[in-house]
């Protein structure tokens, strides 16, 4: 499930970069949060995927 959320956020982030709508800032924030969550899971030793 986390993998699916990360992929959706990455796709939305790329769409935001290409179209440069005002939602781009929100998508960047969500992408950073997703990366932090993945890093915390790796650090804690849990499976990421």
Buried (B, 14 or more C-beta within 10 A) or exposed (E): EBEEEBEEBBEBBEBBEEEEEEEBEEBBEBBEEBEEBBEEBEEEEEEEE
